[in-house]
Amino acid sequence: MTSDRALIEARLRGYLAERHGLNEADLLDDPPLLRLLGSMGVLELVIFLQREFELSLAPQSMSPGNLGTLARAVDFVESLVSATRT
């Protein structure tokens, strides 16, 4: 059985590859997403997250602490998805 975390990460990696042309090498060492995507790309990522995972993200939650890197974004989405199940 695949964990929520693994599914979330796979979907995010797929989105980043398809929409922004990023590959595994681009994501090594968990670089800042703002550097890779630019500000408009991060906004597009937020829209993707809201649609893909049926989330409603408050503006204050869209911070580098939550969305600054792929790992942080996965952690953030995983926590929100888990919270909607309880």
Secondary structure, 3 states (H helix, E strand, C coil): CCCHHHHHHHHHHHHHHHHHCCCCHHHCCCCCHHHHHHHHHHHHHHHHHHHHCCCCCCHHHCCHHHHCCHHHHHHHHHHHHHHHHC
